[in-house]
Amino acid sequence: MVLQHAISRLRYEQNLTQEEVARKLQLSQSVVGKIERNAMDVKLTDLVRYVNTLGGKLSLQVDLPSGKKIFKF
């Protein structure tokens, strides 16, 4: 739920419609809507592309039980 809100908010803060984002990504509006509604089921590469297209940067952090932090992006 948090991820879904975050990517929708990113688009909103850029003053873009789903249709405008779809054009930038060369996708249909329905696919962009699906990405926003089902963010948890979207491939990470697609999510990175979505965020990058809107001028953002997606970060992924893994916290290990030892306390060590590993950064993927």
N, C-alpha and C positions, 0 to 999 in steps of 0.2 A: 504494500500500500504506500509506503514512504517513497519507494522508487517511482511508482506510477505518478505520484504527486510531483516529485522532483522534475521528471522529464516534461510533464505538461507545463509546469511553472517555468522551466527554461524557455519553452516555446512562447509562452505568454509574455515573459519579460523581454523577449526579442520582438514583440509585437508582430508575430507571424501566425498565420492560420495554418491548419493542418494541410491545406491545399498548397500553400507556399512552401512549406517544408517538404512536402511530397515532390514538388517540382525540383527543389534543390537536390533531393536524394534520388531523383529519377524513379520514384515509386508512385503508386496510386494513393489517393487520400485515405482510402479504406485501410491500406497497409499501415500508414502512419497512425491512424486511429487504433489499429490493433496493437501496434508497438506501445502506444500510450496506455491502453487498457490492460494489456497483458505483459507488462514490463518484466515480470519475474520469469516469463517463459520465452523471452527473446534471447537469441544468441548474443553473447558478449560482444562479438565483432560488430553486429548490427547496432547494438546500443552505443558502442564507441563511435561508430560512423554517424549515428543520429546526433550525439552530443557534439562531436567535432564539427558537423555541418552547421550547428547553431552557434559555433564560436566558443564552446565550452571544452573542458578537459575532464575526462572521466578518470577517477583514481580508484584503484582497488588495493586494499590492504588486508593482509592475512596476519592475524595474531596467533602465534603458536602457544601451546600450554606453558612453554618455558619462559614466556614473556617476550621472546624474540619476535620482531615484526618483519614481515617480508612484503615488499612492494612489487606488484606486477606491472602496474602502469604508473 
